[in-house]
Amino acid sequence: MPDTYDHITLMCRLKAAQRRNKELESGERYIQLEELHQKEYNVYEHKIEKLKKELADAHKETIRVRNYWFQVLEDMLREFEKAQKRSAQELRKIEIRALNAEKQRDDALDKAAVFRHQFYEAASRLEEEQGKNLKLRAQINRDYENSSIPSSKAVRRKKITNNRKKTGRRPGGQPGHKGHCRKRQEPTQPVILLPPPEEVLEDCAFKKTARTIVKQMVSIRMVLNVTEYHADVYYNSHTGERAHAAFPDGVIDDVNYDGSIRAFLFLLNNDCCTSIDKSRAFLSDLTGGKLNISKGMISRLNREFALKTEPERRSAYADMLLSPVMHTDCTNARENGKSCQVYVCATPDGKALYFAREKKGHEGVKGTVTEDYQGILVHDHDITFYNYGADHQECLAHVLRYLKASIENEPDRTWNKKMHALVQEMVHFRNGCRQPHGPDPEIVSGFEKRYREILETARKEYENIPANDYYKDGYNLFLRMEKYMHNHLLFLHDIRVPATNNEAERLLRNYKRKQAQAVTFRSFENIDYLCQCMSMLVLMCLEDPANIYDRVSRIFG
């Protein structure tokens, strides 16, 4: 079937090719094509003639329009030239005005630059003067309430407030109250019976009752008790040796003073903080001028007492090492115009030791209880103390003072007021806690959360408004409270740890009073002996505060 279809197709193609070949050979096809070409040629020739005519007309119209536009352009050019001249004149005027304006502007800019420079200089000077003013004002306002200055050194004295509520009652003893009478003493002299008045003797109507009114007159007097020892001297004619009876202990010089006189002068000079001159003058006045003790003897009493009480202080040193909590602090001392330090270590049970050191820092801590202590240290913010002990609690009394200083000198900040209120609240809560195992952990966590939030507030405030270059105490306090947060809040976690270092502060006031009286010491050994004596007095007051004089007398005796 396919072969038949192909054969038919080929045959049709062959016939068509034969027919076309025949037309070409006869010339008929050529004649047809020539006639067709002639017709098309005539048509295009007619179109070309028509287009040429139209082109000629268009060319004429173009020439006419061009001449017209040339006329218009010439008119416009003349108008443009006139306008250009006017514009040039106006432009020259505008240029002159622009030059004048530019000159005025340049002059104004120069003046503005001068004013701006003056303004910047004035602003810089103002900011610097404000910083200096803030620094000076902070220095002037520093007192015992917003710094570590003791109240005795402050210009403004401490305000004594009366928090008692008025009851409307008159002062003094109240009706129905027995009252506190003076203690009666044992009579040292025969009782004096006063005779009856004359009116009783003259009137027989007076009868004696069983009631007797007893009143005492108490006085003191200094009795000089002198014991004199005589010892005969014997001579050996064979050997030339001389001998006499042995004198009692303490009887060495021609005139000796026993422990009572030594204790009197020692306590007067050290415990009462009177000068050597006043102490010897007071004793001389009491004895009617019979005893005039030398200054050298009084000044040597500290050394003698310190050497005789060394075992007691060593025992106290060992006991303080076993205490779970210990206070420590230091203060400045003066020795012949040079500066030295006095350290104090105290435990909550009342034991305390003073140490004199020539330098501060690790050299000062060396040899004190703090050097070997392994418990919790309570102290002010002295970085040296952080190298000793197992843990640390900072004194929040100092923190409250520093926060108050920040409130006074940085009134535009809010974190210091919030932190001051929070610290007061935490200390009040801790003082009122009576639970043996310590405060409630949830309450403590709440305090810690508020503490962190206030620190974050401080961070934002100091980022927005940086601290003044002349007063950075508030900013430094914020950094310190952030870094040592654990050491500021340790008292909330351990019931044994106090919130303040007042124990050491109170003990150092004893030395400060003596320093204020002495002004300066002649040698460092005098300060060292004084510290040893003050340590022993504290230990003696702890054991038996009513018989210090007797015990000091026995030590000297």
SULDA-V767943 format. One record per backbone hydrogen bond with DSSP energy under -1.0 kcal/mol. CO is the residue of the C=O (numbers start at 0). NH is the residue of the N-H. Records with the same first field share a line. If there is no record, write none. Layout:
CO->NH + NH
This chain:
0->4
1->5
2->6
3->7
4->8
5->9
6->10
7->11
8->12
9->13
10->14
11->15
12->16
13->17
14->18
15->19
16->20
17->21
18->22
19->23
20->24
21->25
22->26 + 28
26->30
27->31
28->32
29->33
30->34
31->35
32->36
33->37
34->38
35->39
36->40
37->41
38->42
39->43
40->44
41->45
42->46
43->47
44->48
45->49
46->50
47->51
48->52
49->53
50->54
51->55
52->56
53->57
54->58
55->59
56->60
57->61
58->62
59->63
60->64
61->65
62->66
63->67
64->68
65->69
66->70
67->71
68->72
69->73
70->74
71->75
72->76
73->77
74->78
75->79
76->80
77->81
78->82
79->83
80->84
81->85
82->86
83->87
84->88
85->89
86->90
87->91
88->92
89->93
90->94
91->95
92->96
93->97
94->98
95->99
96->100
97->101
98->102
99->103
100->104
101->105
102->106
103->107
104->108
105->109
106->110
107->111
108->112
109->113
110->114
111->115
112->116
113->117
114->118
115->119
116->120
117->121
118->122
119->123
120->124
121->125
122->126
123->127
124->128
125->129
126->130
127->131
128->132
129->133
130->134
131->135
132->136
133->137
134->138
135->139
136->140
149->152
173->176
196->200
197->201
198->202
202->205
233->242
235->239
240->235
242->233
247->250
249->251
257->261
258->262
259->263
260->264
261->265
262->266
263->267
264->268
265->269
266->271
267->273
274->278
275->279
276->280
277->281
278->282
279->283
280->284
281->285
282->286
283->288
284->287
293->297
294->298
295->299
297->300
299->303
300->304
301->305
302->306
303->307
304->308
308->312
309->313
310->314
311->315
312->316
313->317
314->318
315->319
316->320
318->321
319->322
323->375
325->377
326->345
328->343
330->341
332->339
333->520
334->337
337->334
339->332
340->356
341->330
342->354
343->328
344->352
345->326
346->349
350->346
352->344
354->342
356->340
360->364
361->365
364->367
372->388
374->389 + 390
375->325
376->392
377->327
378->394
379->381
381->384
382->385
383->386
384->387
390->376
392->378
394->398
395->399
396->400
397->401
398->402
399->403
400->404
401->405
402->406
403->407
404->408
405->409
409->412
413->417
414->418
415->419
416->420
417->421
418->422
419->423
420->424
421->425
422->426
423->427
424->428
425->429
426->430
427->431
434->437
439->443
440->444
441->445
442->446
443->447
444->448
445->449
446->450
447->451
448->452
449->453
450->454
451->455
452->456
453->457
454->458
455->459
456->460
457->461
458->462
459->463
460->464
471->475
472->476
473->477
474->478
475->479
476->480
477->481
478->482
479->483
483->487
484->488
486->393
488->491
489->492 + 493
493->496
498->395
500->504
501->505
502->506
503->507
504->508
507->511
508->512
509->513
510->514
511->515
512->516
513->517
514->518
517->519
520->335
522->526
523->527
524->528
525->529
526->530
527->531
528->532
529->533
530->534
531->535
532->536
533->537
534->538
535->539
536->540
537->541
538->542
539->543
543->546
546->550
547->551
548->552
549->553
550->554
551->555
552->556
